[in-house]
């Protein structure tokens, strides 16, 4: 499988922000790497005349594919408007799919059913096939249970059959994954990881936040709540527009370290916090790759921590080399898209070695913000008022200091803010379930540092 679209490949740049100076005996080097992709266009596939459900593949076929998975369990009929809004949202998403993109729709209950096109392979999007796909949505009816792993496995089979480079899923659920074990779902996520990306949405308030965010995290997609089903159409349209803007798939962050140095952690810190440390795949001597998924015209920030051997005052070393790579077509060597260097210089100048780079400080705070929100909400659910108040107070303080206004507004629906600067808050006696779930789901969203 080719790993990049054959036209409009973006230009990648990698900028490194750090304080290179370490004190005598210092061993940890922190750096923020800003990766920017520009000039890719927003085709998502190569436009061409319609080719029918089993249209041409290979050089003249689609180079991107998308499968929409719609929850059709019995709870989607309570109220009946929920499924109606899901149909409308799916139709709007289908209208947003560009000509030439492989397209399929799956109805999800305790089993997965391909409702369009129905032959085990996606259709090739065109005015005719989009109309057929929207007509097929009338087959969606509520009944049965929820086994999300089965939906994902069917989506994986459909996307694999299309032989496309950029593979994407959109998954909507309104409930908990009650008809398969957590271990079964985790096994599916492990099998699908790296094969396609997937955005996940929970509609209403009867689903499990950690389940939805865990699926999105494993498949390098986004997660969000749509508390009011009437807002699904706008959300699905935005999601599909973003998916159609992806131009290159399977970009990896390759980190090389010299003898004696090692990577302590790698985190995406903007636009959301996502720990990539455990996803390392060895790629050579002292070199490892971390997946970043698909890219269009966009920018993301990554926080690296490298442990280096103490080299003594006055010494300097290359702590890490950062490369953006994609696999070459047809088994050819990987292609390097951009590179950056992380350095370490030992000094006895205390002012130099104790200065914290503004980008590093900002994103350290943003990662802590996501962590303390989760801790605070978990404590609140467990009835530990003191711990919950302390953690959510710290969250208010961090959101205020970093200018994360969106998160500050969500926190204000869960706590009464007495003094944001000091993090002095009181837990609200009554909190709407949707407000608490929104804060938890969006807790990892960050604001970019002002450079």
Secondary structure, DSSP 8 states (H G I E B T S, - for coil): ---B-SS---EEEEEEE---EE-TT--EEEEEEEEEEES--S-SS-------TT---GGGS-SEEEEEEEE-SGGGGSSTHHHHHHHHHHHHHHHHS-TT-EEEEEEESSSEEEEES-SSS-EE-SHHHHHHHHHHGGG----S---HHHHHHHHHHHHHHHT-SEEEEEEEESS--TTS-HHHHHHHHHHHTTT-EEEEEEESS-S-HHHHHHHHHHTT--EEEE-SGGGHHHHHHHHHHHHHT--EEEEEEEEE--TT-EEEEEEEEESB-EE-GGG-EEEETTEEEEEEEEESSEEEEEEEEEE-----TT-EEEEEEEEEEE--GGG---EEEEEEEEEEEE-S-HHHHH---HHHHHHHHHHHHHHHHHHHHHHHHHT-HHHHHHHHHHHHHHHHHHT-HHHHHHHTTTEEEEETTTTEEEE-S---HHHHHHHHHTTTB------
